[in-house]
């Protein structure tokens, strides 16, 4: 779960770097502070629906803690979050 979240954040930060070019800095990047699985249930497709407690620092918005539901799918590259 943590790796899937970190990969999503890394992808987002890479887009910021591409779009902002030389002006990109750490204050423009998203940072995963913590992620905790509250519960997970396997669905009929063999993927998982999970309730996650996440603490993430977003650019311009700041630190946010929230509990939300996410679907995770297994790919060749590991687990991914379905958007």
PyMOL Python script that loads the backbone (N, CA, C, O; Angstrom):
from pymol import cmd

cmd.read_pdbstr("""\
ATOM      1  N   UNK A   1       0.839  -1.189   0.000  1.00  0.00           N
ATOM      2  CA  UNK A   1       0.000   0.000   0.000  1.00  0.00           C
ATOM      3  C   UNK A   1       0.881   1.250   0.000  1.00  0.00           C
ATOM      4  O   UNK A   1       0.646   2.190  -0.758  1.00  0.00           O
ATOM      5  N   UNK A   2       1.899   1.241   0.864  1.00  0.00           N
ATOM      6  CA  UNK A   2       2.783   2.407   0.919  1.00  0.00           C
ATOM      7  C   UNK A   2       3.512   2.600  -0.409  1.00  0.00           C
ATOM      8  O   UNK A   2       3.638   3.724  -0.895  1.00  0.00           O
ATOM      9  N   UNK A   3       3.994   1.494  -0.997  1.00  0.00           N
ATOM     10  CA  UNK A   3       4.694   1.601  -2.293  1.00  0.00           C
ATOM     11  C   UNK A   3       3.771   2.130  -3.383  1.00  0.00           C
ATOM     12  O   UNK A   3       4.189   2.940  -4.211  1.00  0.00           O
ATOM     13  N   UNK A   4       2.523   1.680  -3.388  1.00  0.00           N
ATOM     14  CA  UNK A   4       1.563   2.151  -4.391  1.00  0.00           C
ATOM     15  C   UNK A   4       1.313   3.650  -4.231  1.00  0.00           C
ATOM     16  O   UNK A   4       1.272   4.380  -5.222  1.00  0.00           O
ATOM     17  N   UNK A   5       1.149   4.108  -3.003  1.00  0.00           N
ATOM     18  CA  UNK A   5       0.964   5.540  -2.754  1.00  0.00           C
ATOM     19  C   UNK A   5       2.209   6.319  -3.163  1.00  0.00           C
ATOM     20  O   UNK A   5       2.107   7.358  -3.816  1.00  0.00           O
ATOM     21  N   UNK A   6       3.385   5.819  -2.780  1.00  0.00           N
ATOM     22  CA  UNK A   6       4.618   6.531  -3.099  1.00  0.00           C
ATOM     23  C   UNK A   6       4.826   6.612  -4.606  1.00  0.00           C
ATOM     24  O   UNK A   6       5.304   7.629  -5.107  1.00  0.00           O
ATOM     25  N   UNK A   7       4.476   5.559  -5.333  1.00  0.00           N
ATOM     26  CA  UNK A   7       4.616   5.583  -6.790  1.00  0.00           C
ATOM     27  C   UNK A   7       3.700   6.637  -7.408  1.00  0.00           C
ATOM     28  O   UNK A   7       4.109   7.354  -8.321  1.00  0.00           O
ATOM     29  N   UNK A   8       2.470   6.735  -6.920  1.00  0.00           N
ATOM     30  CA  UNK A   8       1.542   7.764  -7.406  1.00  0.00           C
ATOM     31  C   UNK A   8       2.109   9.163  -7.152  1.00  0.00           C
ATOM     32  O   UNK A   8       2.047  10.035  -8.018  1.00  0.00           O
ATOM     33  N   UNK A   9       2.658   9.360  -5.965  1.00  0.00           N
ATOM     34  CA  UNK A   9       3.240  10.657  -5.619  1.00  0.00           C
ATOM     35  C   UNK A   9       4.472  10.930  -6.472  1.00  0.00           C
ATOM     36  O   UNK A   9       4.655  12.051  -6.947  1.00  0.00           O
ATOM     37  N   UNK A  10       5.312   9.932  -6.671  1.00  0.00           N
ATOM     38  CA  UNK A  10       6.491  10.110  -7.531  1.00  0.00           C
ATOM     39  C   UNK A  10       6.080  10.497  -8.947  1.00  0.00           C
ATOM     40  O   UNK A  10       6.695  11.375  -9.552  1.00  0.00           O
ATOM     41  N   UNK A  11       5.046   9.851  -9.479  1.00  0.00           N
ATOM     42  CA  UNK A  11       4.561  10.193 -10.815  1.00  0.00           C
ATOM     43  C   UNK A  11       4.052  11.627 -10.874  1.00  0.00           C
ATOM     44  O   UNK A  11       4.320  12.349 -11.835  1.00  0.00           O
ATOM     45  N   UNK A  12       3.325  12.034  -9.852  1.00  0.00           N
ATOM     46  CA  UNK A  12       2.811  13.401  -9.779  1.00  0.00           C
ATOM     47  C   UNK A  12       3.953  14.410  -9.700  1.00  0.00           C
ATOM     48  O   UNK A  12       3.942  15.426 -10.395  1.00  0.00           O
ATOM     49  N   UNK A  13       4.935  14.124  -8.852  1.00  0.00           N
ATOM     50  CA  UNK A  13       6.074  15.034  -8.707  1.00  0.00           C
ATOM     51  C   UNK A  13       6.887  15.125  -9.997  1.00  0.00           C
ATOM     52  O   UNK A  13       7.416  16.188 -10.322  1.00  0.00           O
ATOM     53  N   UNK A  14       6.990  14.024 -10.728  1.00  0.00           N
ATOM     54  CA  UNK A  14       7.709  14.034 -12.001  1.00  0.00           C
ATOM     55  C   UNK A  14       7.004  14.943 -13.008  1.00  0.00           C
ATOM     56  O   UNK A  14       7.661  15.649 -13.772  1.00  0.00           O
ATOM     57  N   UNK A  15       5.690  14.927 -13.009  1.00  0.00           N
ATOM     58  CA  UNK A  15       4.938  15.819 -13.893  1.00  0.00           C
ATOM     59  C   UNK A  15       5.175  17.279 -13.520  1.00  0.00           C
ATOM     60  O   UNK A  15       5.304  18.132 -14.399  1.00  0.00           O
ATOM     61  N   UNK A  16       5.233  17.570 -12.224  1.00  0.00           N
ATOM     62  CA  UNK A  16       5.528  18.934 -11.778  1.00  0.00           C
ATOM     63  C   UNK A  16       6.909  19.352 -12.272  1.00  0.00           C
ATOM     64  O   UNK A  16       7.076  20.462 -12.778  1.00  0.00           O
ATOM     65  N   UNK A  17       7.900  18.472 -12.129  1.00  0.00           N
ATOM     66  CA  UNK A  17       9.254  18.794 -12.586  1.00  0.00           C
ATOM     67  C   UNK A  17       9.286  19.061 -14.087  1.00  0.00           C
ATOM     68  O   UNK A  17       9.956  19.988 -14.542  1.00  0.00           O
ATOM     69  N   UNK A  18       8.559  18.243 -14.859  1.00  0.00           N
ATOM     70  CA  UNK A  18       8.519  18.434 -16.317  1.00  0.00           C
ATOM     71  C   UNK A  18       7.871  19.761 -16.678  1.00  0.00           C
ATOM     72  O   UNK A  18       8.369  20.494 -17.533  1.00  0.00           O
ATOM     73  N   UNK A  19       6.753  20.066 -16.020  1.00  0.00           N
ATOM     74  CA  UNK A  19       6.003  21.276 -16.352  1.00  0.00           C
ATOM     75  C   UNK A  19       6.651  22.553 -15.823  1.00  0.00           C
ATOM     76  O   UNK A  19       6.586  23.594 -16.476  1.00  0.00           O
ATOM     77  N   UNK A  20       7.270  22.484 -14.661  1.00  0.00           N
ATOM     78  CA  UNK A  20       7.843  23.682 -14.045  1.00  0.00           C
ATOM     79  C   UNK A  20       9.286  23.923 -14.464  1.00  0.00           C
ATOM     80  O   UNK A  20       9.790  25.040 -14.346  1.00  0.00           O
ATOM     81  N   UNK A  21       9.952  22.882 -14.951  1.00  0.00           N
ATOM     82  CA  UNK A  21      11.333  23.040 -15.414  1.00  0.00           C
ATOM     83  C   UNK A  21      12.259  23.521 -14.321  1.00  0.00           C
ATOM     84  O   UNK A  21      12.276  22.968 -13.222  1.00  0.00           O
ATOM     85  N   UNK A  22      13.029  24.550 -14.622  1.00  0.00           N
ATOM     86  CA  UNK A  22      14.058  25.050 -13.703  1.00  0.00           C
ATOM     87  C   UNK A  22      13.506  25.665 -12.434  1.00  0.00           C
ATOM     88  O   UNK A  22      14.234  25.798 -11.450  1.00  0.00           O
ATOM     89  N   UNK A  23      12.241  26.044 -12.432  1.00  0.00           N
ATOM     90  CA  UNK A  23      11.705  26.684 -11.222  1.00  0.00           C
ATOM     91  C   UNK A  23      11.138  25.675 -10.217  1.00  0.00           C
ATOM     92  O   UNK A  23      10.726  26.054  -9.121  1.00  0.00           O
ATOM     93  N   UNK A  24      11.120  24.396 -10.592  1.00  0.00           N
ATOM     94  CA  UNK A  24      10.609  23.356  -9.677  1.00  0.00           C
ATOM     95  C   UNK A  24      11.481  23.288  -8.430  1.00  0.00           C
ATOM     96  O   UNK A  24      12.709  23.263  -8.521  1.00  0.00           O
ATOM     97  N   UNK A  25      10.835  23.257  -7.260  1.00  0.00           N
ATOM     98  CA  UNK A  25      11.566  23.115  -5.998  1.00  0.00           C
ATOM     99  C   UNK A  25      10.755  22.249  -5.038  1.00  0.00           C
ATOM    100  O   UNK A  25       9.628  21.857  -5.342  1.00  0.00           O
ATOM    101  N   UNK A  26      11.329  21.962  -3.895  1.00  0.00           N
ATOM    102  CA  UNK A  26      10.694  21.051  -2.930  1.00  0.00           C
ATOM    103  C   UNK A  26       9.329  21.533  -2.457  1.00  0.00           C
ATOM    104  O   UNK A  26       8.469  20.710  -2.142  1.00  0.00           O
ATOM    105  N   UNK A  27       9.109  22.837  -2.399  1.00  0.00           N
ATOM    106  CA  UNK A  27       7.812  23.336  -1.939  1.00  0.00           C
ATOM    107  C   UNK A  27       6.698  23.017  -2.937  1.00  0.00           C
ATOM    108  O   UNK A  27       5.518  23.110  -2.598  1.00  0.00           O
ATOM    109  N   UNK A  28       7.063  22.644  -4.157  1.00  0.00           N
ATOM    110  CA  UNK A  28       6.087  22.308  -5.191  1.00  0.00           C
ATOM    111  C   UNK A  28       5.800  20.803  -5.253  1.00  0.00           C
ATOM    112  O   UNK A  28       4.984  20.356  -6.059  1.00  0.00           O
ATOM    113  N   UNK A  29       6.468  20.038  -4.408  1.00  0.00           N
ATOM    114  CA  UNK A  29       6.350  18.584  -4.456  1.00  0.00           C
ATOM    115  C   UNK A  29       5.416  18.059  -3.371  1.00  0.00           C
ATOM    116  O   UNK A  29       5.322  18.627  -2.283  1.00  0.00           O
ATOM    117  N   UNK A  30       4.731  16.970  -3.687  1.00  0.00           N
ATOM    118  CA  UNK A  30       3.882  16.276  -2.736  1.00  0.00           C
ATOM    119  C   UNK A  30       4.757  15.309  -1.948  1.00  0.00           C
ATOM    120  O   UNK A  30       5.675  14.705  -2.504  1.00  0.00           O
ATOM    121  N   UNK A  31       4.474  15.161  -0.650  1.00  0.00           N
ATOM    122  CA  UNK A  31       5.267  14.266   0.198  1.00  0.00           C
ATOM    123  C   UNK A  31       4.342  13.368   1.004  1.00  0.00           C
ATOM    124  O   UNK A  31       3.407  13.839   1.652  1.00  0.00           O
ATOM    125  N   UNK A  32       4.618  12.061   0.956  1.00  0.00           N
ATOM    126  CA  UNK A  32       3.868  11.096   1.756  1.00  0.00           C
ATOM    127  C   UNK A  32       4.486  11.026   3.141  1.00  0.00           C
ATOM    128  O   UNK A  32       5.632  10.601   3.291  1.00  0.00           O
ATOM    129  N   UNK A  33       3.735  11.442   4.154  1.00  0.00           N
ATOM    130  CA  UNK A  33       4.230  11.376   5.529  1.00  0.00           C
ATOM    131  C   UNK A  33       3.969   9.996   6.126  1.00  0.00           C
ATOM    132  O   UNK A  33       4.855   9.398   6.738  1.00  0.00           O
ATOM    133  N   UNK A  34       2.748   9.495   5.944  1.00  0.00           N
ATOM    134  CA  UNK A  34       2.426   8.157   6.440  1.00  0.00           C
ATOM    135  C   UNK A  34       1.170   7.648   5.755  1.00  0.00           C
ATOM    136  O   UNK A  34       0.335   8.422   5.286  1.00  0.00           O
ATOM    137  N   UNK A  35       1.057   6.335   5.709  1.00  0.00           N
ATOM    138  CA  UNK A  35      -0.142   5.692   5.182  1.00  0.00           C
ATOM    139  C   UNK A  35      -0.365   4.428   6.000  1.00  0.00           C
ATOM    140  O   UNK A  35       0.574   3.681   6.274  1.00  0.00           O
ATOM    141  N   UNK A  36      -1.618   4.195   6.389  1.00  0.00           N
ATOM    142  CA  UNK A  36      -1.932   3.045   7.238  1.00  0.00           C
ATOM    143  C   UNK A  36      -3.208   2.375   6.724  1.00  0.00           C
ATOM    144  O   UNK A  36      -4.219   3.032   6.475  1.00  0.00           O
ATOM    145  N   UNK A  37      -3.135   1.074   6.574  1.00  0.00           N
ATOM    146  CA  UNK A  37      -4.307   0.298   6.159  1.00  0.00           C
ATOM    147  C   UNK A  37      -5.219   0.121   7.363  1.00  0.00           C
ATOM    148  O   UNK A  37      -4.796  -0.359   8.414  1.00  0.00           O
ATOM    149  N   UNK A  38      -6.465   0.513   7.196  1.00  0.00           N
ATOM    150  CA  UNK A  38      -7.458   0.295   8.238  1.00  0.00           C
ATOM    151  C   UNK A  38      -8.139  -1.052   8.003  1.00  0.00           C
ATOM    152  O   UNK A  38      -8.310  -1.846   8.928  1.00  0.00           O
ATOM    153  N   UNK A  39      -8.528  -1.296   6.739  1.00  0.00           N
ATOM    154  CA  UNK A  39      -9.152  -2.575   6.387  1.00  0.00           C
ATOM    155  C   UNK A  39      -9.041  -2.789   4.887  1.00  0.00           C
ATOM    156  O   UNK A  39      -8.918  -1.832   4.122  1.00  0.00           O
ATOM    157  N   UNK A  40      -9.084  -4.051   4.470  1.00  0.00           N
ATOM    158  CA  UNK A  40      -9.070  -4.407   3.049  1.00  0.00           C
ATOM    159  C   UNK A  40      -9.976  -5.609   2.830  1.00  0.00           C
ATOM    160  O   UNK A  40     -10.058  -6.510   3.664  1.00  0.00           O
ATOM    161  N   UNK A  41     -10.650  -5.600   1.693  1.00  0.00           N
ATOM    162  CA  UNK A  41     -11.474  -6.731   1.294  1.00  0.00           C
ATOM    163  C   UNK A  41     -11.171  -7.062  -0.150  1.00  0.00           C
ATOM    164  O   UNK A  41     -11.089  -6.171  -0.996  1.00  0.00           O
ATOM    165  N   UNK A  42     -11.003  -8.345  -0.435  1.00  0.00           N
ATOM    166  CA  UNK A  42     -10.768  -8.788  -1.803  1.00  0.00           C
ATOM    167  C   UNK A  42     -12.081  -8.690  -2.569  1.00  0.00           C
ATOM    168  O   UNK A  42     -13.124  -9.120  -2.077  1.00  0.00           O
ATOM    169  N   UNK A  43     -12.029  -8.121  -3.784  1.00  0.00           N
ATOM    170  CA  UNK A  43     -13.250  -8.027  -4.581  1.00  0.00           C
ATOM    171  C   UNK A  43     -13.333  -9.178  -5.571  1.00  0.00           C
ATOM    172  O   UNK A  43     -12.439 -10.023  -5.612  1.00  0.00           O
ATOM    173  N   UNK A  44     -14.389  -9.223  -6.366  1.00  0.00           N
ATOM    174  CA  UNK A  44     -14.635 -10.346  -7.272  1.00  0.00           C
ATOM    175  C   UNK A  44     -13.592 -10.456  -8.383  1.00  0.00           C
ATOM    176  O   UNK A  44     -13.442 -11.526  -8.972  1.00  0.00           O
ATOM    177  N   UNK A  45     -12.876  -9.383  -8.680  1.00  0.00           N
ATOM    178  CA  UNK A  45     -11.844  -9.411  -9.730  1.00  0.00           C
ATOM    179  C   UNK A  45     -10.490  -9.866  -9.181  1.00  0.00           C
ATOM    180  O   UNK A  45      -9.537 -10.028  -9.943  1.00  0.00           O
ATOM    181  N   UNK A  46     -10.401 -10.071  -7.870  1.00  0.00           N
ATOM    182  CA  UNK A  46      -9.138 -10.473  -7.262  1.00  0.00           C
ATOM    183  C   UNK A  46      -8.298  -9.299  -6.807  1.00  0.00           C
ATOM    184  O   UNK A  46      -7.179  -9.479  -6.327  1.00  0.00           O
ATOM    185  N   UNK A  47      -8.832  -8.098  -6.955  1.00  0.00           N
ATOM    186  CA  UNK A  47      -8.159  -6.895  -6.478  1.00  0.00           C
ATOM    187  C   UNK A  47      -8.666  -6.594  -5.069  1.00  0.00           C
ATOM    188  O   UNK A  47      -9.465  -7.352  -4.518  1.00  0.00           O
ATOM    189  N   UNK A  48      -8.205  -5.493  -4.491  1.00  0.00           N
ATOM    190  CA  UNK A  48      -8.583  -5.173  -3.118  1.00  0.00           C
ATOM    191  C   UNK A  48      -9.182  -3.781  -3.004  1.00  0.00           C
ATOM    192  O   UNK A  48      -8.699  -2.829  -3.616  1.00  0.00           O
ATOM    193  N   UNK A  49     -10.232  -3.680  -2.218  1.00  0.00           N
ATOM    194  CA  UNK A  49     -10.814  -2.407  -1.824  1.00  0.00           C
ATOM    195  C   UNK A  49     -10.392  -2.178  -0.379  1.00  0.00           C
ATOM    196  O   UNK A  49     -10.678  -2.989   0.503  1.00  0.00           O
ATOM    197  N   UNK A  50      -9.708  -1.060  -0.152  1.00  0.00           N
ATOM    198  CA  UNK A  50      -9.142  -0.806   1.173  1.00  0.00           C
ATOM    199  C   UNK A  50      -9.533   0.562   1.698  1.00  0.00           C
ATOM    200  O   UNK A  50      -9.640   1.529   0.944  1.00  0.00           O
ATOM    201  N   UNK A  51      -9.744   0.625   2.996  1.00  0.00           N
ATOM    202  CA  UNK A  51      -9.921   1.898   3.700  1.00  0.00           C
ATOM    203  C   UNK A  51      -8.537   2.273   4.226  1.00  0.00           C
ATOM    204  O   UNK A  51      -7.911   1.499   4.950  1.00  0.00           O
ATOM    205  N   UNK A  52      -8.061   3.471   3.857  1.00  0.00           N
ATOM    206  CA  UNK A  52      -6.701   3.908   4.139  1.00  0.00           C
ATOM    207  C   UNK A  52      -6.711   5.211   4.921  1.00  0.00           C
ATOM    208  O   UNK A  52      -7.482   6.125   4.627  1.00  0.00           O
ATOM    209  N   UNK A  53      -5.846   5.281   5.918  1.00  0.00           N
ATOM    210  CA  UNK A  53      -5.597   6.511   6.676  1.00  0.00           C
ATOM    211  C   UNK A  53      -4.289   7.083   6.147  1.00  0.00           C
ATOM    212  O   UNK A  53      -3.226   6.492   6.342  1.00  0.00           O
ATOM    213  N   UNK A  54      -4.363   8.235   5.474  1.00  0.00           N
ATOM    214  CA  UNK A  54      -3.175   8.815   4.838  1.00  0.00           C
ATOM    215  C   UNK A  54      -2.877  10.204   5.385  1.00  0.00           C
ATOM    216  O   UNK A  54      -3.782  10.980   5.691  1.00  0.00           O
ATOM    217  N   UNK A  55      -1.597  10.497   5.499  1.00  0.00           N
ATOM    218  CA  UNK A  55      -1.091  11.807   5.909  1.00  0.00           C
ATOM    219  C   UNK A  55      -0.140  12.262   4.800  1.00  0.00           C
ATOM    220  O   UNK A  55       0.954  11.721   4.644  1.00  0.00           O
ATOM    221  N   UNK A  56      -0.581  13.272   4.029  1.00  0.00           N
ATOM    222  CA  UNK A  56       0.165  13.711   2.851  1.00  0.00           C
ATOM    223  C   UNK A  56       0.309  15.228   2.886  1.00  0.00           C
ATOM    224  O   UNK A  56      -0.627  15.949   3.231  1.00  0.00           O
ATOM    225  N   UNK A  57       1.513  15.701   2.518  1.00  0.00           N
ATOM    226  CA  UNK A  57       1.747  17.147   2.393  1.00  0.00           C
ATOM    227  C   UNK A  57       1.646  17.507   0.919  1.00  0.00           C
ATOM    228  O   UNK A  57       2.401  17.008   0.085  1.00  0.00           O
ATOM    229  N   UNK A  58       0.693  18.387   0.619  1.00  0.00           N
ATOM    230  CA  UNK A  58       0.456  18.827  -0.752  1.00  0.00           C
ATOM    231  C   UNK A  58       1.032  20.228  -0.960  1.00  0.00           C
ATOM    232  O   UNK A  58       1.030  21.042  -0.037  1.00  0.00           O
ATOM    233  N   UNK A  59       1.524  20.509  -2.167  1.00  0.00           N
ATOM    234  CA  UNK A  59       2.016  21.860  -2.425  1.00  0.00           C
ATOM    235  C   UNK A  59       0.870  22.867  -2.346  1.00  0.00           C
ATOM    236  O   UNK A  59      -0.249  22.592  -2.780  1.00  0.00           O
ATOM    237  N   UNK A  60       1.165  24.013  -1.794  1.00  0.00           N
ATOM    238  CA  UNK A  60       0.239  25.144  -1.682  1.00  0.00           C
ATOM    239  C   UNK A  60      -0.910  24.905  -0.715  1.00  0.00           C
ATOM    240  O   UNK A  60      -1.495  25.870  -0.223  1.00  0.00           O
ATOM    241  N   UNK A  61      -1.256  23.656  -0.424  1.00  0.00           N
ATOM    242  CA  UNK A  61      -2.377  23.335   0.464  1.00  0.00           C
ATOM    243  C   UNK A  61      -1.879  22.993   1.855  1.00  0.00           C
ATOM    244  O   UNK A  61      -2.499  23.361   2.852  1.00  0.00           O
ATOM    245  N   UNK A  62      -0.757  22.287   1.921  1.00  0.00           N
ATOM    246  CA  UNK A  62      -0.189  21.887   3.191  1.00  0.00           C
ATOM    247  C   UNK A  62      -0.523  20.450   3.547  1.00  0.00           C
ATOM    248  O   UNK A  62      -0.962  19.671   2.701  1.00  0.00           O
ATOM    249  N   UNK A  63      -0.311  20.115   4.795  1.00  0.00           N
ATOM    250  CA  UNK A  63      -0.485  18.750   5.278  1.00  0.00           C
ATOM    251  C   UNK A  63      -1.963  18.429   5.453  1.00  0.00           C
ATOM    252  O   UNK A  63      -2.724  19.216   6.016  1.00  0.00           O
ATOM    253  N   UNK A  64      -2.352  17.257   4.959  1.00  0.00           N
ATOM    254  CA  UNK A  64      -3.728  16.795   5.079  1.00  0.00           C
ATOM    255  C   UNK A  64      -3.731  15.354   5.563  1.00  0.00           C
ATOM    256  O   UNK A  64      -2.984  14.513   5.065  1.00  0.00           O
ATOM    257  N   UNK A  65      -4.578  15.089   6.533  1.00  0.00           N
ATOM    258  CA  UNK A  65      -4.797  13.732   7.021  1.00  0.00           C
ATOM    259  C   UNK A  65      -6.229  13.366   6.680  1.00  0.00           C
ATOM    260  O   UNK A  65      -7.151  14.143   6.928  1.00  0.00           O
ATOM    261  N   UNK A  66      -6.415  12.176   6.109  1.00  0.00           N
ATOM    262  CA  UNK A  66      -7.773  11.761   5.773  1.00  0.00           C
ATOM    263  C   UNK A  66      -7.871  10.247   5.716  1.00  0.00           C
ATOM    264  O   UNK A  66      -6.876   9.541   5.558  1.00  0.00           O
ATOM    265  N   UNK A  67      -9.094   9.775   5.850  1.00  0.00           N
ATOM    266  CA  UNK A  67      -9.410   8.361   5.703  1.00  0.00           C
ATOM    267  C   UNK A  67     -10.287   8.258   4.460  1.00  0.00           C
ATOM    268  O   UNK A  67     -11.301   8.946   4.344  1.00  0.00           O
ATOM    269  N   UNK A  68      -9.885   7.390   3.532  1.00  0.00           N
ATOM    270  CA  UNK A  68     -10.639   7.248   2.285  1.00  0.00           C
ATOM    271  C   UNK A  68     -10.535   5.815   1.773  1.00  0.00           C
ATOM    272  O   UNK A  68      -9.670   5.047   2.194  1.00  0.00           O
ATOM    273  N   UNK A  69     -11.434   5.478   0.859  1.00  0.00           N
ATOM    274  CA  UNK A  69     -11.451   4.152   0.239  1.00  0.00           C
ATOM    275  C   UNK A  69     -10.684   4.200  -1.081  1.00  0.00           C
ATOM    276  O   UNK A  69     -10.823   5.146  -1.856  1.00  0.00           O
ATOM    277  N   UNK A  70      -9.880   3.178  -1.326  1.00  0.00           N
ATOM    278  CA  UNK A  70      -9.100   3.058  -2.553  1.00  0.00           C
ATOM    279  C   UNK A  70      -9.202   1.630  -3.055  1.00  0.00           C
ATOM    280  O   UNK A  70      -9.360   0.689  -2.277  1.00  0.00           O
ATOM    281  N   UNK A  71      -9.107   1.484  -4.383  1.00  0.00           N
ATOM    282  CA  UNK A  71      -9.026   0.150  -4.982  1.00  0.00           C
ATOM    283  C   UNK A  71      -7.593  -0.065  -5.443  1.00  0.00           C
ATOM    284  O   UNK A  71      -6.994   0.814  -6.062  1.00  0.00           O
ATOM    285  N   UNK A  72      -7.047  -1.229  -5.141  1.00  0.00           N
ATOM    286  CA  UNK A  72      -5.686  -1.595  -5.529  1.00  0.00           C
ATOM    287  C   UNK A  72      -5.753  -2.773  -6.490  1.00  0.00           C
ATOM    288  O   UNK A  72      -6.453  -3.754  -6.240  1.00  0.00           O
ATOM    289  N   UNK A  73      -5.011  -2.664  -7.601  1.00  0.00           N
ATOM    290  CA  UNK A  73      -4.959  -3.743  -8.576  1.00  0.00           C
ATOM    291  C   UNK A  73      -3.524  -4.238  -8.703  1.00  0.00           C
ATOM    292  O   UNK A  73      -2.577  -3.468  -8.537  1.00  0.00           O
ATOM    293  N   UNK A  74      -3.371  -5.509  -8.994  1.00  0.00           N
ATOM    294  CA  UNK A  74      -2.052  -6.120  -9.172  1.00  0.00           C
ATOM    295  C   UNK A  74      -1.669  -6.001 -10.648  1.00  0.00           C
ATOM    296  O   UNK A  74      -2.438  -6.393 -11.526  1.00  0.00           O
ATOM    297  N   UNK A  75      -0.469  -5.455 -10.921  1.00  0.00           N
ATOM    298  CA  UNK A  75       0.051  -5.335 -12.281  1.00  0.00           C
ATOM    299  C   UNK A  75       1.408  -6.017 -12.341  1.00  0.00           C
ATOM    300  O   UNK A  75       1.903  -6.513 -11.329  1.00  0.00           O
ATOM    301  N   UNK A  76       2.004  -6.044 -13.512  1.00  0.00           N
ATOM    302  CA  UNK A  76       3.347  -6.609 -13.666  1.00  0.00           C
ATOM    303  C   UNK A  76       4.371  -5.846 -12.827  1.00  0.00           C
ATOM    304  O   UNK A  76       5.372  -6.413 -12.389  1.00  0.00           O
ATOM    305  N   UNK A  77       4.112  -4.556 -12.609  1.00  0.00           N
ATOM    306  CA  UNK A  77       5.022  -3.696 -11.851  1.00  0.00           C
ATOM    307  C   UNK A  77       4.703  -3.634 -10.370  1.00  0.00           C
ATOM    308  O   UNK A  77       5.343  -2.884  -9.633  1.00  0.00           O
ATOM    309  N   UNK A  78       3.724  -4.409  -9.919  1.00  0.00           N
ATOM    310  CA  UNK A  78       3.332  -4.385  -8.511  1.00  0.00           C
ATOM    311  C   UNK A  78       1.923  -3.834  -8.355  1.00  0.00           C
ATOM    312  O   UNK A  78       1.183  -3.718  -9.332  1.00  0.00           O
ATOM    313  N   UNK A  79       1.560  -3.500  -7.136  1.00  0.00           N
ATOM    314  CA  UNK A  79       0.217  -2.994  -6.841  1.00  0.00           C
ATOM    315  C   UNK A  79       0.118  -1.537  -7.235  1.00  0.00           C
ATOM    316  O   UNK A  79       1.047  -0.756  -7.031  1.00  0.00           O
ATOM    317  N   UNK A  80      -1.037  -1.177  -7.809  1.00  0.00           N
ATOM    318  CA  UNK A  80      -1.331   0.191  -8.252  1.00  0.00           C
ATOM    319  C   UNK A  80      -2.650   0.634  -7.659  1.00  0.00           C
ATOM    320  O   UNK A  80      -3.530  -0.183  -7.386  1.00  0.00           O
ATOM    321  N   UNK A  81      -2.779   1.933  -7.462  1.00  0.00           N
ATOM    322  CA  UNK A  81      -4.039   2.524  -7.015  1.00  0.00           C
ATOM    323  C   UNK A  81      -4.875   2.831  -8.261  1.00  0.00           C
ATOM    324  O   UNK A  81      -4.387   3.441  -9.213  1.00  0.00           O
ATOM    325  N   UNK A  82      -6.136   2.401  -8.241  1.00  0.00           N
ATOM    326  CA  UNK A  82      -7.054   2.712  -9.332  1.00  0.00           C
ATOM    327  C   UNK A  82      -7.658   4.079  -9.046  1.00  0.00           C
ATOM    328  O   UNK A  82      -8.127   4.347  -7.940  1.00  0.00           O
ATOM    329  N   UNK A  83      -7.639   4.921 -10.040  1.00  0.00           N
ATOM    330  CA  UNK A  83      -8.166   6.286  -9.843  1.00  0.00           C
ATOM    331  C   UNK A  83      -9.617   6.378 -10.228  1.00  0.00           C
ATOM    332  O   UNK A  83     -10.216   7.449 -10.125  1.00  0.00           O
TER     333      UNK A  83
END
""", "prot")
cmd.dss("prot")
cmd.show_as("cartoon", "prot")
cmd.util.cbc("prot")
cmd.orient("prot")
